[in-house]
Amino acid sequence: NDIVDEVKLLYEQTCNPESVLETYVRENERLHWVLPPDMRTQFRSGLPLCSVANLGCAPGYYGHPNITCSAEGRYTWEGECRASECSAPQQLPHANVSWGDEAQQDWRMGMRVSYDCENGFQGKPVAECGKEVIGKWKIEGNCTEVTCKHLLDVDNATALVGIVAHKGVDEGFTWRLGMQIHYRCDDGFLGEPPDGPVASCTGEDTYALLGRCLRTCPEPQPQRNAVPNYSSGMAARGFVEGARIEYKCNPGYGGLLVAVCMRDGAYRIQGTCTRVCGPPLELNHAKPLLRDPSAWLEDWTVGTSIAYRCSPGYTGDPVYECRKGEEGGRWELQHGSTCTYTGCGPIADFLSSKISPLWTAVMH
């Protein structure tokens, strides 16, 4: 334990009595040292005895110097920072030296560095050490601002610039990257979204357009044997191209009729409402021959026919047809005969007619 304590005590000793490490580096400014951030953090309490701190070099110098705290508690150093043939690359407006190149310190003849333009600027500047003058950088290229100088021409819309509306012409305005231009839809058109299209400058005279102006159609009018059926919300919004308005057929008529608003501002009518008959007639001693029970509720158009089957004890083959009436359709006997009595028929019908329909309750 005494040995461990002695070793621990030895490690806790530093060269601070001579000078704090950061101060020692700063006092030797003529050597062009730089204390890297990781070294500053690692040895913030001082450089322990027999420890080494690796240093960097100031811009325009290169090398790999280091400082050692000797066993006697004195600083010693090795390596040096030598002047580069070119100083650190100069700064350009709206540009920064690329990260990989910025880490370089030994700038020698013929070496090239590239620049990254700031957001909103474009270009690929490059600097070369000693291309024209020894020890001097030759810079080619620059970073120019990305702008949109010409208005985007949006169909059926007018740009709102300042307090004046402009129709897709160059009025001397300039929009920077990310700036937006709002548009107002022309008469006879509605915006989608309602506030109208918006164009954003995304590059040199390049835009991203959000929204459009859609042609409007007038209020739908009644069609033959039908009236339009739409919500108040649709009426308030307006009828724009692509809108589908369903119609409700007049009494005595059935079918499907739809009006579609087209790009020319007119409606295209699809479907018709034709005369229809109500449900099939309920005949005495006969039932209609339907493919399924739900067919009873269908709209039976003029010209359709229904055959009936007579009840037991009756004979006939009636067929009724839906024919045109004054206010719709009506059922009329097309051909065949009505159902006539040919025998006693079911006992249940006899008891119901002679006694009472309640005879079934008495029997039970």
Phi and psi in degrees as a GROMACS rama.xvg file:
@    title "Ramachandran Plot"
@    xaxis  label "Phi"
@    yaxis  label "Psi"
@TYPE xy
-64.9465  -37.142  ASP-2
-67.2494  -42.4818  ILE-3
-61.3285  -44.9434  VAL-4
-62.8819  -35.2193  ASP-5
-69.2345  -41.0348  GLU-6
-65.3678  -42.0617  VAL-7
-61.4255  -42.2942  LYS-8
-65.327  -36.6021  LEU-9
-65.8681  -40.5076  LEU-10
-67.4837  -30.7337  TYR-11
-74.1519  -10.79  GLU-12
-79.9345  140.181  GLN-13
-131.694  -179.034  THR-14
-90.7008  13.3547  CYS-15
-59.2087  -33.7392  ASN-16
-56.3748  -32.5248  PRO-17
-75.5199  -48.9508  GLU-18
-176.967  146.552  SER-19
-63.8998  141.683  VAL-20
-54.1141  -50.0111  LEU-21
-61.1481  -37.5826  GLU-22
-68.3766  -38.7118  THR-23
-63.1918  -40.6944  TYR-24
-65.9292  -42.8224  VAL-25
-67.7036  -34.6223  ARG-26
-68.4265  -21.542  GLU-27
-103.377  48.4644  ASN-28
-57.7247  -30.4504  GLU-29
-65.1338  -18.4747  ARG-30
-88.6765  -5.35052  LEU-31
63.0496  35.8004  HIS-32
-79.8283  156.735  TRP-33
-137.809  128.195  VAL-34
-88.1566  109.67  LEU-35
-60.8675  153.451  PRO-36
-57.2426  -37.2117  PRO-37
-68.9923  -35.4563  ASP-38
-69.2856  -39.6787  MET-39
-61.1956  -40.0664  ARG-40
-71.0133  -44.3871  THR-41
-63.9291  -37.5028  GLN-42
-113.842  37.3652  PHE-43
-65.1717  -23.5735  ARG-44
-94.5381  1.0263  SER-45
122.174  157.384  GLY-46
-88.206  114.159  LEU-47
-64.217  161.9  PRO-48
-58.1214  138.955  LEU-49
65.2004  21.7569  CYS-50
-106.454  158.23  SER-51
-123.344  136.097  VAL-52
-115.58  121.456  ALA-53
-82.7144  132.627  ASN-54
-108.823  164.646  LEU-55
-111.223  -178.821  GLY-56
-117.113  151.291  CYS-57
-67.79  157.992  ALA-58
-53.1747  135.923  PRO-59
91.2055  0.343198  GLY-60
-131.901  156.64  TYR-61
-139.938  159.236  TYR-62
146.392  179.354  GLY-63
-137.173  66.2404  HIS-64
-76.1566  159.9  PRO-65
-146.421  158.323  ASN-66
-119.713  136.477  ILE-67
-119.39  138.505  THR-68
-94.7688  112.254  CYS-69
-71.855  169.502  SER-70
-64.0218  -20.4993  ALA-71
-88.6223  0.0304119  GLU-72
82.2197  26.356  GLY-73
-118.097  146.004  ARG-74
-79.574  137.019  TYR-75
-131.682  158.219  THR-76
-142.78  155.911  TRP-77
-133.341  156.445  GLU-78
76.6227  166.738  GLY-79
-149.598  162.529  GLU-80
-102.532  116.245  CYS-81
-100.216  149.018  ARG-82
-68.4795  135.123  ALA-83
-75.7852  160.436  SER-84
-66.9018  -28.4386  GLU-85
-123.215  145.903  CYS-86
-70.7449  -178.336  SER-87
-58.9142  142.599  ALA-88
-54.1315  137.637  PRO-89
-73.3385  156.295  GLN-90
-78.914  144.353  GLN-91
-114.164  149.349  LEU-92
-60.381  132.042  PRO-93
61.2481  30.0956  HIS-94
-146.563  154.412  ALA-95
-133.878  144.866  ASN-96
-61.3737  135.677  VAL-97
-55.3395  144.858  SER-98
-56.5459  -43.654  TRP-99
-63.9154  -38.1843  GLY-100
-74.1961  -30.6356  ASP-101
-66.1109  -28.2186  GLU-102
-72.3985  -18.1082  ALA-103
-72.2443  141.652  GLN-104
-121.422  -28.4505  GLN-105
-88.8683  89.0709  ASP-106
-90.2603  104.521  TRP-107
-109.981  169.289  ARG-108
-56.6452  133.023  MET-109
89.1675  -12.5121  GLY-110
-69.8991  144.634  MET-111
-120.846  143.827  ARG-112
-127.588  148.803  VAL-113
-111.751  158.756  SER-114
-117.709  149.454  TYR-115
-107.074  126.169  ASP-116
-75.002  147.261  CYS-117
-68.0601  162.203  GLU-118
-59.8582  132.331  ASN-119
95.1009  -0.705765  GLY-120
-129.631  155.985  PHE-121
-136.657  154.645  GLN-122
143.707  170.154  GLY-123
-138.035  68.674  LYS-124
-64.9637  146.104  PRO-125
-137.825  139.166  VAL-126
-119.991  139.948  ALA-127
-125.171  132.645  GLU-128
-76.3215  123.065  CYS-129
69.7046  23.6743  GLY-130
-66.0324  -39.0826  LYS-131
-115.791  -38.6884  GLU-132
-129.525  130.41  VAL-133
-59.5175  130.488  ILE-134
83.0761  2.09804  GLY-135
-120.154  148.677  LYS-136
-89.2289  138.312  TRP-137
-108.127  116.815  LYS-138
-103.427  131.089  ILE-139
-121.78  130.384  GLU-140
90.983  167.192  GLY-141
-155.455  179.973  ASN-142
-108.633  116.968  CYS-143
-106.677  149.672  THR-144
-69.7172  136.087  GLU-145
-81.0794  120.821  VAL-146
-138.788  160.61  THR-147
-113.83  116.438  CYS-148
-102.667  -11.5517  LYS-149
-122.992  136.685  HIS-150
-65.0687  141.119  LEU-151
-76.4814  130.417  LEU-152
-85.2446  109.137  ASP-153
-101.696  129.816  VAL-154
-56.5594  130.364  ASP-155
61.7822  31.3035  ASN-156
-144.99  158.558  ALA-157
-125.028  131.499  THR-158
-72.0076  141.431  ALA-159
-105.472  103.281  LEU-160
-118.715  116.582  VAL-161
64.043  -126.356  GLY-162
-108.193  10.1511  ILE-163
-120.509  143.053  VAL-164
-93.0438  136.633  ALA-165
-125.934  141.707  HIS-166
-107.047  75.707  LYS-167
59.1765  35.5659  GLY-168
-126.996  160.836  VAL-169
-79.7404  115.164  ASP-170
-112.174  18.2932  GLU-171
83.3514  10.3339  GLY-172
-88.7732  157.124  PHE-173
-134.282  133.423  THR-174
-116.504  128.297  TRP-175
-79.8289  167.629  ARG-176
-55.8067  127.424  LEU-177
92.1737  -14.1198  GLY-178
-70.671  151.455  MET-179
-114.579  148.199  GLN-180
-122.012  124.808  ILE-181
-94.8647  147.102  HIS-182
-122.417  149.634  TYR-183
-112.1  129.846  ARG-184
-69.5772  143.304  CYS-185
-68.9705  164.902  ASP-186
-58.3417  138.201  ASP-187
88.6854  6.00829  GLY-188
-135.054  150.725  PHE-189
-122.081  146.558  LEU-190
-82.6226  147.736  GLY-191
-134.039  99.2477  GLU-192
-70.2487  170.922  PRO-193
-55.53  -31.7597  PRO-194
-75.1879  -7.41758  ASP-195
102.064  168.593  GLY-196
-66.6529  155.718  PRO-197
-134.787  128.746  VAL-198
-109.117  132.745  ALA-199
-113.131  132.849  SER-200
-72.3755  117.805  CYS-201
-113.441  -7.09177  THR-202
-175.117  -173.072  GLY-203
-62.0319  105.256  GLU-204
53.774  34.8544  ASP-205
-121.414  133.604  THR-206
-125.004  154.388  TYR-207
-111.358  121.7  ALA-208
-103.164  129.673  LEU-209
-118.117  120.458  LEU-210
100.737  174.796  GLY-211
-161.124  171.882  ARG-212
-114.314  122.831  CYS-213
-105.203  140.918  LEU-214
-63.9872  141.768  ARG-215
-103.193  151.966  THR-216
-113.221  154.497  CYS-217
-68.4318  174.462  PRO-218
-60.7792  132.183  GLU-219
-59.9846  139.005  PRO-220
-105.264  155.934  GLN-221
-58.0616  144.33  PRO-222
-108.26  174.742  GLN-223
-60.2382  120.81  ARG-224
64.7799  23.76  ASN-225
-156.662  154.709  ALA-226
-128.014  147.082  VAL-227
-66.3613  147.533  PRO-228
-131.936  98.8765  ASN-229
-140.368  162.632  TYR-230
-82.5114  161.347  SER-231
-66.8076  -29.7588  SER-232
-64.8161  -40.5206  GLY-233
-65.9098  -39.0598  MET-234
-65.3735  -37.7084  ALA-235
-70.2686  -37.2821  ALA-236
-71.3798  -38.4009  ARG-237
110.139  157.16  GLY-238
-100.401  107.119  PHE-239
-108.385  164.407  VAL-240
-54.5915  135.521  GLU-241
97.2724  -15.7591  GLY-242
-69.4037  139.111  ALA-243
-112.013  123.059  ARG-244
-111.28  118.602  ILE-245
-84.5633  150.702  GLU-246
-113.608  153.275  TYR-247
-108.469  124.813  LYS-248
-69.7152  145.692  CYS-249
-66.4008  159.034  ASN-250
-54.2851  137.2  PRO-251
87.5142  0.538967  GLY-252
-129.619  153.179  TYR-253
-145.991  168.847  GLY-254
131.87  -168.458  GLY-255
-130.007  122.414  LEU-256
-130.773  129.471  LEU-257
-133.654  139.643  VAL-258
-111.337  130.434  ALA-259
-114.748  125.704  VAL-260
-74.4272  124.429  CYS-261
-102.376  172.623  MET-262
-66.0162  -19.7639  ARG-263
-88.1063  5.33297  ASP-264
82.7234  9.15896  GLY-265
-115.134  162.983  ALA-266
-95.2677  144.333  TYR-267
-106.686  120.578  ARG-268
-90.7392  130.373  ILE-269
-123.409  128.927  GLN-270
90.0479  175.113  GLY-271
-144.971  164.641  THR-272
-113.352  116.627  CYS-273
-112.772  163.823  THR-274
-62.099  140.674  ARG-275
-136.42  157.58  VAL-276
-100.893  158.442  CYS-277
-71.9957  -164.626  GLY-278
-57.4747  155.788  PRO-279
-53.811  148.155  PRO-280
-63.4741  147.04  LEU-281
-95.6813  105.258  GLU-282
-94.8946  148.183  LEU-283
-67.6558  131.75  ASN-284
62.4596  30.8389  HIS-285
-155.485  151.927  ALA-286
-130.395  141.164  LYS-287
-70.0045  147.043  PRO-288
-92.3462  97.9519  LEU-289
-109.227  148.105  LEU-290
-69.2059  -28.6296  ARG-291
-160.437  158.057  ASP-292
-57.9284  -30.1477  PRO-293
-69.2095  -19.5506  SER-294
-63.6521  -19.205  ALA-295
-58.9304  -31.4652  TRP-296
-92.1827  -1.40132  LEU-297
-70.4355  161.123  GLU-298
-82.9102  117.582  ASP-299
-93.1949  111.413  TRP-300
-79.4506  160.015  THR-301
-58.5799  132.229  VAL-302
105.337  -15.2751  GLY-303
-83.7065  151.497  THR-304
-126.305  154.204  SER-305
-133.776  129.95  ILE-306
-94.4429  150.112  ALA-307
-118.058  155.241  TYR-308
-115.157  129.563  ARG-309
-76.203  151.643  CYS-310
-71.1678  160.741  SER-311
-55.4687  137.774  PRO-312
90.0312  -2.20715  GLY-313
-127.164  152.79  TYR-314
-131.57  151.907  THR-315
149.577  166.137  GLY-316
-143.137  62.2517  ASP-317
-69.9746  140.394  PRO-318
-131.866  122.085  VAL-319
-107.393  145.609  TYR-320
-123.461  140.727  GLU-321
-79.1539  116.982  CYS-322
-120.65  158.396  ARG-323
-66.975  130.552  LYS-324
-115.705  -175.396  GLY-325
-70.5919  -36.2713  GLU-326
-127.539  46.761  GLU-327
129.395  -153.429  GLY-328
-107.694  164.021  GLY-329
-145.627  151.97  ARG-330
-85.9772  132.23  TRP-331
-136.305  148.896  GLU-332
-66.1656  120.391  LEU-333
-85.1728  -51.6952  GLN-334
-162.127  174.104  HIS-335
85.8496  -174.339  GLY-336
-124.2  155.769  SER-337
-70.3033  166.542  THR-338
-78.3397  122.982  CYS-339
-116.423  152.347  THR-340
-72.785  132.307  TYR-341
-126.584  0.641997  THR-342
-167.205  -171.995  GLY-343
-61.8671  -34.2376  CYS-344
78.9749  -179.655  GLY-345
-63.0017  140.824  PRO-346
-61.3526  -31.5601  ILE-347
-63.7944  -38.9759  ALA-348
-67.1405  -37.8166  ASP-349
-63.9237  -47.3768  PHE-350
-63.5759  -39.4338  LEU-351
-64.6752  -38.0693  SER-352
-79.1327  -33.4223  SER-353
-90.9472  -32.3839  LYS-354
-107.57  -78.597  ILE-355
-177.359  149.595  SER-356
-61.0967  -13.1969  PRO-357
-84.892  4.33254  LEU-358
-62.2742  -25.3724  TRP-359
-66.9726  -32.9335  THR-360
-69.1383  -35.2092  ALA-361
-68.1108  -38.822  VAL-362
-66.9959  -35.0045  MET-363
